[in-house]
Amino acid sequence: MAEASGSRLQAPGFRDRPCSYPGVTYQLGNTIAAFNLPIQEAMAASYGYPFALAGTMVPVLLLLAVLTALGGERKGIRFGRQHAAAPAPA
């Protein structure tokens, strides 16, 4: 579902590129998530399972909160609109 909704946010003509947004973010997410289990196991062995879950979830939630607070909303943006600067050469 996230991959499909991400492709709708792309500019026209960008979806067909081999290194497009949904595929790259999906694979990066899988790569980052692969490190989660060993970290949780190590933390759970030392501090217990509830602490391990909190220790891996809280930093991510804090990062999302900071990125959301710092990011600006861009209203009225339309993907694919070209600038009317110079006509294309014939």
C-alpha positions as CSV (number, residue, x, y, z in Angstrom):
1,M,0.0,0.0,0.0
2,A,2.8,2.5,0.8
3,E,4.5,1.7,-2.4
4,A,1.4,2.3,-4.5
5,S,0.6,5.6,-2.7
6,G,4.2,6.7,-3.1
7,S,4.1,6.3,-6.9
8,R,1.1,8.5,-7.1
9,L,3.1,11.3,-5.5
10,Q,5.7,11.2,-8.2
11,A,6.0,13.6,-11.1
12,P,4.7,12.3,-14.4
13,G,7.4,10.6,-16.4
14,F,9.4,9.7,-13.3
15,R,7.5,6.6,-12.5
16,D,9.0,4.6,-15.4
17,R,12.6,5.2,-14.4
18,P,14.4,2.1,-13.1
19,C,15.5,3.8,-9.9
20,S,12.1,5.3,-8.9
21,Y,10.9,6.4,-5.5
22,P,8.8,3.4,-4.4
23,G,11.4,0.7,-5.2
24,V,14.3,2.5,-3.7
25,T,12.5,3.5,-0.5
26,Y,11.1,0.0,-0.1
27,Q,14.6,-1.6,-0.3
28,L,16.1,1.1,2.0
29,G,13.3,0.4,4.5
30,N,14.0,-3.3,4.3
31,T,17.8,-2.7,4.8
32,I,17.2,-0.5,7.8
33,A,14.7,-3.0,9.3
34,A,17.1,-5.9,8.9
35,F,19.3,-4.3,11.6
36,N,16.3,-4.0,14.0
37,L,16.1,-7.6,15.1
38,P,19.7,-8.0,16.2
39,I,19.5,-4.7,18.1
40,Q,16.3,-5.8,19.8
41,E,17.7,-9.2,20.7
42,A,20.8,-7.7,22.3
43,M,18.8,-5.1,24.2
44,A,16.2,-7.8,25.3
45,A,19.0,-10.0,26.6
46,S,20.4,-7.2,28.8
47,Y,17.3,-5.2,29.8
48,G,14.2,-7.2,28.9
49,Y,11.8,-7.2,26.0
50,P,9.7,-4.1,26.8
51,F,12.8,-2.0,27.0
52,A,14.1,-3.4,23.7
53,L,10.8,-2.4,22.0
54,A,10.9,1.0,23.5
55,G,14.6,1.5,22.7
56,T,14.0,0.8,19.0
57,M,10.7,2.6,18.6
58,V,11.3,5.8,20.5
59,P,14.2,7.1,18.4
60,V,12.2,6.5,15.2
61,L,9.2,8.2,16.6
62,L,11.3,11.2,17.7
63,L,13.0,11.4,14.3
64,L,9.6,11.4,12.6
65,A,8.3,14.1,15.0
66,V,11.3,16.3,14.3
67,L,11.1,15.8,10.5
68,T,7.4,16.6,10.6
69,A,8.0,19.7,12.7
70,L,10.8,21.0,10.4
71,G,9.1,20.2,7.1
72,G,6.9,22.8,5.5
73,E,3.7,22.1,3.8
74,R,3.7,23.1,0.1
75,K,0.2,23.9,-1.0
76,G,-0.8,24.3,-4.6
77,I,2.2,22.4,-6.0
78,R,1.5,20.6,-9.3
79,F,4.0,18.0,-10.5
80,G,5.0,18.1,-14.1
81,R,4.4,21.8,-14.7
82,Q,7.2,23.2,-16.8
83,H,8.6,26.7,-16.5
84,A,7.7,29.1,-19.3
85,A,11.3,30.4,-19.6
86,A,12.6,29.5,-23.0
87,P,11.1,27.4,-25.8
88,A,12.6,24.1,-26.6
89,P,14.9,24.1,-29.7
90,A,13.3,22.8,-32.8
